[in-house]
């Protein structure tokens, strides 16, 4: 008998892609732990005999990373270093047949909504009573909080509906229950995520309910910050900003991917909104919540994007002065509407345009950060690194936004706690400061 068969199975879950995928992995791990599996997330140790890769299928770079990861573990399986290899997530949902043919070493492939089937393959029970329970992979003081699955938007460039299906809301009562459980475990910040936050409520309640959800989550004891990521601009429920102004624990922060500004591109991208309406929306948001931090993401080089379209985009970014901004180069995704168009912007032009936007944004970010010097902010500290305690203000989401660095040799904070920090210096994407014991923070 092999010695290995006497050992208890240990599962290593490897997550690729976005925070929505991370939540799926946390739910999977919660189910495995409830089934008495020894489970780890992205463990560096070589002591796991079962590997589950949760893949991303969003754009070319992400797909390649997923394929490379699968191949690495397929080689490990052939070398006898692991016993079983399973693949789940967006890439597996989208290209299951091709993957089964190309990488047969994988024991089974599962789609994005096939958690019960994956558990069954592992001879584990899907425990309905655990719905909403997860094994957090983030520091315990913040958690990504998925309020819906799937997307009904028809954006021409996007393959997410192919991988995640139609929009399905999670009921408010289930979300409040999950928030209370997270708070009881020490979670202080909820980062609300979905493919489209602003659609929330239409599927389950027949009307937009994001504002109601925010009020209910705001009432949960122990939750000190609630922030919104991935809001869609068309038909935005403006009452959300009334709640933001009413409730201190709702961060004055909104991540709203706008993708482009020229009417030519917005129409080609099937965004359901015009340049005029987009500009009006941003103005209205800033009027309602003057100190809000707006993050957006853009696409450079979509089919049909002319020099004139790009100049319009550049000028608008310069005028609008977003607090946070990211930009992707267009990826030609099969089975999307844009795939029927000629991918006629050369790759180097796409990259040059993206670089030009980011260089512009870097200058804007420096100026906005310099305005924060000598002001005091409430900061939530995430980690200690290279001689600094590193945290974030309410205007910064984990992993993608600015950070506040406080020298560890002259300050002390507990990780996962808040402290007021007076900003003493600023760079393009970081703030530097010292902890102060008096004075309220922004």
C-alpha positions as CSV (number, residue, x, y, z in Angstrom):
1,X,0.0,0.0,0.0
2,X,1.3,3.5,-0.8
3,X,2.1,5.6,2.1
4,X,0.3,8.6,0.5
5,X,-3.0,6.8,0.7
6,X,-2.8,6.8,4.5
7,X,-2.5,10.6,4.6
8,X,-5.6,12.8,4.9
9,X,-6.4,14.6,1.7
10,X,-5.2,18.3,1.7
11,X,-6.7,20.7,-0.9
12,X,-4.9,23.8,-2.2
13,X,-7.2,26.3,-3.9
14,X,-5.5,28.6,-6.4
15,X,-7.5,31.7,-7.5
16,X,-6.9,33.7,-10.6
17,X,-8.7,36.8,-11.8
18,X,-11.0,39.2,-10.0
19,X,-12.4,39.7,-6.5
20,X,-15.6,38.0,-7.6
21,X,-13.6,34.8,-8.3
22,X,-11.9,35.2,-4.9
23,X,-15.3,35.1,-3.2
24,X,-16.2,32.0,-5.1
25,X,-13.0,30.4,-3.8
26,X,-13.8,31.4,-0.3
27,X,-17.3,29.9,-0.5
28,X,-15.7,26.6,-1.9
29,X,-13.2,26.6,0.9
30,X,-15.9,27.1,3.5
31,X,-17.8,24.1,2.1
32,X,-14.7,22.0,2.1
33,X,-13.8,23.0,5.7
34,X,-17.4,22.1,6.8
35,X,-16.8,18.7,5.1
36,X,-13.7,18.3,7.3
37,X,-11.2,18.8,4.5
38,X,-7.8,20.2,5.2
39,X,-7.8,23.2,2.9
40,X,-5.4,26.1,2.1
41,X,-5.5,29.0,-0.3
42,X,-2.5,29.4,-2.6
43,X,-0.2,27.5,-0.2
44,X,3.5,27.7,-0.9
45,X,4.0,24.3,0.8
46,X,4.2,21.2,-1.3
47,X,2.0,19.2,1.0
48,X,-1.4,19.3,-0.9
49,X,-2.4,16.3,-2.9
50,X,-5.5,17.9,-4.5
51,X,-5.3,21.1,-6.5
52,X,-8.3,23.2,-7.5
53,X,-7.6,26.0,-10.0
54,X,-10.3,28.7,-10.1
55,X,-9.6,30.3,-13.5
56,X,-10.2,33.7,-15.2
57,X,-11.4,33.9,-18.8
58,X,-11.8,37.7,-19.1
59,X,-9.1,38.9,-21.5
60,X,-6.1,37.4,-23.3
61,X,-3.5,38.0,-20.6
62,X,-5.8,36.5,-17.9
63,X,-6.6,33.5,-20.0
64,X,-3.0,32.8,-20.6
65,X,-2.1,33.0,-16.9
66,X,-4.9,30.5,-16.2
67,X,-3.7,28.1,-18.9
68,X,-0.1,28.4,-17.7
69,X,-1.2,27.6,-14.1
70,X,-3.2,24.6,-15.2
71,X,-0.3,23.3,-17.2
72,X,2.1,23.7,-14.3
73,X,-0.1,21.6,-12.1
74,X,-0.7,19.1,-14.9
75,X,3.0,18.6,-15.1
76,X,3.1,18.1,-11.3
77,X,0.4,15.5,-11.5
78,X,2.3,13.6,-14.3
79,X,5.4,13.7,-12.1
80,X,3.4,12.2,-9.2
81,X,3.6,15.2,-7.0
82,X,-0.1,15.6,-6.7
83,X,-3.0,13.1,-6.9
84,X,-5.9,15.1,-8.4
85,X,-6.3,18.3,-10.4
86,X,-9.6,20.0,-10.8
87,X,-10.3,23.2,-12.8
88,X,-13.3,25.6,-12.2
89,X,-14.2,29.2,-12.9
90,X,-14.7,31.4,-16.0
91,X,-12.1,29.9,-18.4
92,X,-13.5,26.4,-17.6
93,X,-17.1,27.6,-18.2
94,X,-16.2,29.2,-21.5
95,X,-13.8,26.7,-23.0
96,X,-14.6,23.4,-21.3
97,X,-14.6,21.2,-24.4
98,X,-11.4,22.7,-25.8
99,X,-9.6,22.4,-22.4
100,X,-10.7,18.7,-22.0
101,X,-9.2,18.0,-25.4
102,X,-6.0,20.0,-24.9
103,X,-5.2,19.3,-21.2
104,X,-6.6,15.8,-20.5
105,X,-4.4,15.4,-17.3
106,X,-7.1,17.5,-15.5
107,X,-9.4,15.1,-13.6
108,X,-12.5,17.2,-14.2
109,X,-13.6,20.7,-15.4
110,X,-16.4,22.7,-13.8
111,X,-18.3,25.9,-14.8
112,X,-18.9,29.0,-12.7
113,X,-22.2,27.7,-11.2
114,X,-21.2,24.1,-10.6
115,X,-20.0,24.2,-7.0
116,X,-22.3,21.3,-5.9
117,X,-21.0,19.1,-8.7
118,X,-17.3,19.9,-7.8
119,X,-18.0,19.0,-4.2
120,X,-19.7,15.8,-5.2
121,X,-16.6,14.9,-7.2
122,X,-14.6,15.3,-4.0
123,X,-17.2,13.1,-2.2
124,X,-18.2,16.2,-0.1
125,X,-21.8,17.3,0.6
126,X,-23.0,20.7,-0.6
127,X,-24.3,22.2,2.7
128,X,-27.3,24.6,2.0
129,X,-27.2,25.8,5.5
130,X,-23.8,27.3,4.8
131,X,-25.0,29.7,2.1
132,X,-23.2,33.0,2.7
133,X,-20.5,31.4,4.8
134,X,-16.9,31.6,3.6
135,X,-13.3,31.0,4.6
136,X,-11.8,34.5,4.1
137,X,-8.6,34.7,2.1
138,X,-8.2,38.5,2.8
139,X,-7.1,40.0,6.1
140,X,-10.1,39.5,8.5
141,X,-10.8,43.2,8.8
142,X,-12.1,43.5,5.2
143,X,-14.1,41.2,2.9
144,X,-15.3,41.3,-0.7
145,X,-19.1,41.1,-0.6
146,X,-20.8,39.7,-3.7
147,X,-24.4,40.9,-3.9
148,X,-25.3,39.4,-7.2
149,X,-24.1,37.1,-9.9
150,X,-24.1,37.4,-13.7
151,X,-24.9,40.3,-16.0
152,X,-27.8,41.4,-18.3
153,X,-25.9,44.2,-20.0
154,X,-25.2,43.9,-23.8
155,X,-21.8,45.5,-23.9
156,X,-20.2,44.5,-27.2
157,X,-16.7,43.8,-26.0
158,X,-17.6,41.8,-22.9
159,X,-17.6,38.0,-22.5
160,X,-18.7,38.0,-18.8
161,X,-22.4,37.1,-19.6
162,X,-21.0,34.1,-21.5
163,X,-19.2,32.9,-18.4
164,X,-21.4,34.1,-15.6
165,X,-24.9,34.0,-17.1
166,X,-27.8,36.3,-16.5
167,X,-28.0,38.7,-13.5
168,X,-29.3,37.0,-10.3
169,X,-29.7,39.0,-7.1
170,X,-29.0,37.7,-3.6
171,X,-31.9,38.6,-1.3
172,X,-31.3,41.5,1.2
173,X,-32.0,39.3,4.2
174,X,-29.3,36.7,3.1
175,X,-26.8,39.5,2.6
176,X,-27.6,41.1,6.0
177,X,-27.1,37.7,7.7
178,X,-23.8,37.2,6.0
179,X,-22.7,40.8,7.0
180,X,-23.6,40.1,10.6
181,X,-21.6,36.9,10.5
182,X,-18.6,38.6,9.0
183,X,-18.8,41.4,11.6
184,X,-18.8,38.8,14.4
185,X,-15.5,37.5,13.0
186,X,-13.9,41.0,13.0
187,X,-14.7,42.3,9.6
188,X,-15.0,46.1,9.6
189,X,-15.1,46.8,5.8
190,X,-17.4,45.4,3.2
191,X,-16.4,45.9,-0.4
192,X,-19.6,45.4,-2.4
193,X,-19.0,43.7,-5.7
194,X,-21.1,42.3,-8.6
195,X,-20.8,42.4,-12.4
196,X,-23.2,45.4,-12.1
197,X,-24.2,46.8,-8.7
198,X,-26.7,49.3,-10.1
199,X,-28.9,46.5,-11.5
200,X,-29.4,45.1,-8.0
201,X,-33.0,44.4,-7.1
202,X,-34.5,44.3,-10.6
203,X,-34.3,40.5,-10.9
204,X,-35.5,39.5,-7.4
205,X,-37.7,42.5,-6.4
206,X,-38.7,44.0,-9.7
207,X,-37.2,47.4,-8.8
208,X,-33.7,48.8,-8.1
209,X,-32.9,48.1,-4.4
210,X,-29.2,49.2,-4.0
211,X,-30.1,52.1,-1.7
212,X,-32.3,49.8,0.5
213,X,-29.5,47.2,0.6
214,X,-27.0,49.9,1.7
215,X,-29.3,51.1,4.5
216,X,-29.7,47.6,5.8
217,X,-26.0,46.8,5.7
218,X,-25.2,50.1,7.3
219,X,-27.3,49.1,10.3
220,X,-25.1,46.0,11.0
221,X,-23.1,46.6,14.2
222,X,-19.3,46.5,13.7
223,X,-19.3,47.3,10.0
224,X,-17.5,50.7,9.8
225,X,-16.9,51.0,6.0
226,X,-19.1,49.9,3.1
227,X,-17.7,50.7,-0.4
228,X,-19.1,50.1,-3.9
229,X,-17.2,48.6,-6.8
230,X,-18.4,47.9,-10.3
231,X,-21.4,50.2,-10.8
232,X,-22.9,50.7,-14.3
233,X,-23.6,54.3,-15.4
234,X,-26.8,53.8,-17.4
235,X,-30.0,54.4,-15.3
236,X,-27.9,54.9,-12.1
237,X,-30.1,54.9,-9.0
238,X,-29.3,58.4,-7.7
239,X,-30.9,57.8,-4.3
240,X,-27.7,55.8,-3.4
241,X,-26.1,59.2,-2.8
242,X,-28.7,60.2,-0.3
243,X,-27.8,57.2,1.7
244,X,-24.1,57.9,1.3
245,X,-24.7,61.4,2.8
246,X,-27.0,60.0,5.5
247,X,-24.7,57.2,6.8
248,X,-21.2,57.7,8.0
249,X,-20.2,54.1,7.4
250,X,-20.8,54.3,3.7
251,X,-17.6,55.3,2.1
252,X,-17.7,58.4,-0.2
253,X,-16.3,56.3,-3.0
254,X,-17.7,54.9,-6.2
255,X,-16.1,52.6,-8.8
256,X,-18.0,53.1,-12.1
257,X,-16.3,51.8,-15.2
258,X,-17.2,54.2,-18.0
259,X,-15.0,52.6,-20.8
260,X,-15.1,55.6,-23.2
261,X,-16.6,59.0,-23.8
262,X,-16.9,59.5,-27.6
263,X,-20.5,58.9,-28.8
264,X,-19.0,56.9,-31.7
265,X,-17.3,54.5,-29.3
266,X,-20.1,54.4,-26.7
267,X,-22.5,53.4,-29.5
268,X,-20.2,50.8,-30.9
269,X,-19.6,49.4,-27.4
270,X,-23.4,49.2,-26.8
271,X,-23.1,51.0,-23.5
272,X,-26.6,52.5,-23.5
273,X,-25.4,56.0,-22.6
274,X,-24.2,59.0,-24.5
275,X,-21.3,61.4,-23.9
276,X,-23.7,64.2,-22.8
277,X,-25.4,61.9,-20.3
278,X,-22.1,60.5,-19.0
279,X,-20.8,64.1,-18.3
280,X,-24.1,65.0,-16.7
281,X,-24.0,61.9,-14.4
282,X,-20.4,62.6,-13.2
283,X,-21.4,66.3,-12.5
284,X,-24.6,65.3,-10.7
285,X,-22.7,62.8,-8.5
286,X,-20.1,65.4,-7.5
287,X,-22.8,67.9,-6.8
288,X,-24.6,65.5,-4.5
289,X,-21.4,64.2,-2.7
290,X,-18.8,66.9,-3.2
291,X,-15.9,64.9,-1.6
292,X,-16.6,61.6,-3.3
293,X,-13.7,59.7,-4.8
294,X,-14.6,58.5,-8.3
295,X,-12.7,55.5,-9.8
296,X,-13.2,54.5,-13.4
297,X,-11.8,52.1,-16.0
298,X,-11.4,52.7,-19.7
299,X,-10.7,50.7,-22.9
300,X,-8.1,51.8,-25.4
301,X,-8.1,50.5,-29.0
302,X,-11.6,49.1,-29.4
303,X,-12.4,48.3,-33.0
304,X,-13.2,51.5,-34.8
305,X,-11.5,53.8,-32.3
306,X,-10.0,56.7,-34.4
307,X,-7.4,59.2,-33.4
308,X,-10.3,61.7,-33.0
309,X,-12.1,59.3,-30.6
310,X,-9.0,58.8,-28.6
311,X,-8.3,62.6,-28.4
312,X,-11.8,63.0,-27.2
313,X,-11.2,60.4,-24.5
314,X,-7.9,62.1,-23.5
315,X,-9.4,65.6,-23.3
316,X,-12.3,64.3,-21.2
317,X,-9.9,62.5,-18.7
318,X,-7.9,65.7,-18.4
319,X,-11.0,67.8,-17.8
320,X,-12.8,65.3,-15.4
321,X,-9.8,64.6,-13.2
322,X,-10.9,61.2,-11.8
323,X,-9.5,60.4,-8.4
324,X,-8.6,56.9,-9.5
325,X,-8.4,55.5,-13.1
326,X,-7.3,52.3,-14.8
327,X,-7.2,51.5,-18.5
328,X,-7.1,48.2,-20.5
329,X,-6.0,47.7,-24.0
330,X,-8.9,46.1,-26.0
331,X,-8.9,42.3,-26.2
332,X,-10.7,40.6,-29.1
333,X,-12.9,38.1,-27.4
334,X,-14.7,35.4,-29.4
335,X,-18.5,35.1,-29.3
336,X,-18.8,38.8,-28.3
337,X,-20.4,41.3,-30.6
338,X,-17.1,43.2,-31.0
339,X,-15.6,40.0,-32.3
340,X,-17.6,40.4,-35.5
341,X,-15.8,43.8,-36.0
342,X,-12.3,44.0,-37.5
343,X,-9.7,44.4,-34.7
344,X,-8.3,47.3,-36.7
345,X,-6.2,49.2,-34.1
346,X,-2.6,47.8,-34.0
347,X,-1.4,46.5,-30.7
348,X,1.3,49.1,-30.4
349,X,-1.2,51.9,-31.0
350,X,-3.5,50.4,-28.3
351,X,-0.6,50.3,-25.8
352,X,0.6,53.8,-26.7
353,X,-2.9,55.2,-26.1
354,X,-3.2,53.4,-22.8
355,X,0.2,54.7,-21.7
356,X,-0.7,58.2,-22.7
357,X,-3.9,58.1,-20.5
358,X,-2.0,56.6,-17.6
359,X,0.8,59.3,-17.8
360,X,-1.9,61.9,-17.8
361,X,-3.6,60.3,-14.8
362,X,-0.3,60.0,-12.9
363,X,0.0,63.8,-13.1
364,X,-3.6,64.3,-12.0
365,X,-3.1,61.9,-9.1
366,X,0.0,63.7,-7.9
367,X,-1.9,67.0,-7.9
368,X,-4.9,65.5,-6.0
369,X,-2.6,63.8,-3.5
370,X,-0.6,67.0,-2.8
371,X,-3.9,68.7,-1.9
372,X,-4.2,66.2,1.0
373,X,-0.9,67.2,2.7
374,X,-1.5,68.7,6.2
375,X,-5.0,67.2,6.3
376,X,-6.0,64.4,8.7
377,X,-7.7,61.2,7.5
378,X,-9.2,58.1,9.1
379,X,-7.0,55.2,7.9
380,X,-7.6,51.4,8.1
381,X,-4.3,49.6,8.3
382,X,-3.9,46.4,6.2
383,X,-0.3,45.3,6.7
384,X,3.3,46.1,7.7
385,X,5.8,46.2,4.9
386,X,9.4,47.6,4.3
387,X,9.4,49.6,7.5
388,X,5.9,51.1,7.1
389,X,2.4,50.4,8.4
390,X,0.3,50.5,5.2
391,X,-3.3,51.5,5.2
392,X,-6.1,53.1,3.2
393,X,-8.5,56.0,3.5
394,X,-12.2,55.7,2.8
395,X,-11.4,56.9,-0.7
396,X,-9.3,53.8,-1.5
397,X,-10.3,50.3,-2.3
398,X,-7.9,47.3,-1.4
399,X,-5.3,46.3,-3.9
400,X,-6.2,48.8,-6.7
401,X,-6.0,52.3,-5.2
402,X,-3.7,54.6,-3.3
403,X,-2.2,53.7,0.1
404,X,-1.1,55.6,3.2
405,X,2.3,54.8,4.5
406,X,3.2,55.5,8.2
407,X,6.8,54.9,9.4
408,X,6.8,51.9,11.8
409,X,9.9,53.2,13.7
410,X,8.0,56.3,15.0
411,X,4.4,55.1,15.0
412,X,2.5,52.1,16.3
413,X,-0.9,50.9,15.0
414,X,-2.6,47.5,15.2
415,X,-3.2,45.9,11.8
416,X,-7.0,45.8,11.1
417,X,-7.6,48.9,13.2
418,X,-8.4,52.5,12.3
419,X,-6.2,55.5,13.3
420,X,-6.2,59.1,12.4
421,X,-3.2,60.1,10.2
422,X,-2.0,63.5,9.3
423,X,-0.6,63.5,5.8
424,X,3.0,65.0,5.6
425,X,4.0,64.1,2.0
426,X,2.5,62.8,-1.2
427,X,3.6,61.0,-4.3
428,X,1.7,60.0,-7.5
429,X,-0.1,57.0,-5.9
430,X,0.9,57.0,-2.2
431,X,0.4,59.3,0.8
432,X,2.8,59.5,3.8
433,X,1.9,60.5,7.3
434,X,2.1,60.3,11.0
435,X,-0.5,59.0,13.5
436,X,-2.2,61.7,15.5
437,X,-4.2,61.1,18.7
438,X,-6.6,64.0,18.3
439,X,-8.6,65.5,15.6
440,X,-11.3,63.8,13.4
441,X,-10.2,62.2,10.2
442,X,-11.9,62.6,6.8
